[in-house]
Amino acid sequence: MFVSHLTLRDFRSYALAELSLEAGTSVLVGHNGVGKTNVVEAIGYLSTQASHRVANDAPLVRFGAERAIVGARVERGKQGTAVELEVIPGRANRARINRSNPTRAREALGIVRSVLFAPEDLELVKGDPGARRRFLDDLVVQLRPDQGAVRADYERVLKQRNALLKSIRGGGRMSSSHEATLDVWDAHLAAAGARVLRNRVHVLGLVAPHLAESYASLTDGSKAATALYLSTVTGDAERVAAPGEPVADPRLVGARLPEYEALLLAALQGARRREAERGVTLVGPHRDDVMLGLGPAPAKGFASHGETWSLALALRLASYSVLTDDDPAPTARPVLMLDDVFAELDARRRAKLVATVTQAEQIIVTAAVREDVPAEVDARLIPVGPGWVGSEPEPSEDEASLSAPPGAADLDEPSGLVEADAEALMHTPLPDDAAAAGAPGATQEPGPTATSGAGAIASLLGGERE
């Protein structure tokens, strides 16, 4: 699988950008802050409909715009699919697939599969539990797109239950009416939470052996990497798994949905008094964590900076292997994206990483300078600048005239005509950024790596947007 064309409209720093890509390795090269990460973030967003950098969609929309559009053409063997996501902060996002009418965004899940490693992934090791929970939830969505609504359902029920607990706390005592209402919400939360819990434990069981292998391939192998699901439902204490140990409490490994539901319901009943006193739900998947270990110690707080980088990268490589195992066809391999990775690795880890990622059909790397990428990587270089990617937009005729050096005009021209032209030019309004992005001469010229023009999104789908 590879992305052959990417279109961004009002996404992050891009008013309009179009990029043609190929299979193999591409390196986006540009100074820090010009928008390289925005490109790989957009591809990742098509995969999971979540950003690895922010918790909500509002920052994805260019400042001053109402919505953003991310479109791509994805090639899988001889089959090509065009997908477009419309990001609308505060409202439900919409999707278009090929020439279809707009539909729910979740219908587009599964079309693009990708794995992105970025500096933010250090939080998977040293950050709060939420980062590790999201890692599992995002992988679940890529493996089984139909599970995309499961976490949202759980969060919706959790919000309602917390509101009830808050009102009970404010009243000072729990009445029989409160008890009955909590029974109802406990049943709903247990049903929704059972699916979240089952999905996470199952996926972590797939990740764990690949995590051990990936970490060993990036290091000298002196420490074993492990992962253990710590659930508030089973009252797990913080501990480190031994190599080969099950990834969760035995009651959670391989259990059926009714069993997960019964465990969660019992945990809620046991915590009811404490929850009423504090006004918040204290047990459930939203409070769970994943304990990452290196050897006998937890990685968080004990791993060195280099070990933290290697473990975070190994987690992403493990998720890549899980996705590959799920569909072993060579044309189904996910897009692998490495955001400013090589600059943080020593020469030995760089070489090991290069040897590990060669199986991917498409690799997209970002780097501030070409020298950050190992010389043995046969890559296509794509320049990136402020607001553009692929090739720098050529100035409009007005901008070229204003920047022409003195004496560039024909000095033999009658002075009256020269003065008239200058007067007209001074009264010609310069377009603002948005207008310039769609005006002839202000957009990128089509080339081997980038194209531009009006109706960019529609060109992917074979028609104008409605």
Secondary structure, DSSP 8 states (H G I E B T S, - for coil): -EEEEEEEEEETTEEEEEEE--SEEEEEE--TTSSHHHHHHHHHHHHHSS-SS-SSSGGGB-TT-S-EEEEEEEEETTEEEEEEEEE-TTS--EEEETT---EEGGGGTTS--EEEE-GGGGHHHHS-HHHHHHHHHHHHHHH-GGGTTHHHHHHHHHHHHHHHHHHHHHHSS--HHHHHHHHHHHHHHHHHHHHHHHHHHHHHHHHHHHHHHHHHHHS-S-S-EEEEEE-TTTT--S----TT--SS-TTTTT--HHHHHHHHHHHHHHTHHHHHHHTS--SSGGG-EEEEEETTEESTTTS-HHHHHHHHHHHHHHHHHHHHHHS--GGG--EEEEES-GGGS-HHHHHHHHHHHTT-SEEEEEESSGGGS-TT--EEEEEEETTEESS-----HHHHHHHS-TT-S-TTS-HHHHHHHHHHHHTS----HHHHHHSTTTS----SSB---TTHHHHHHTS---
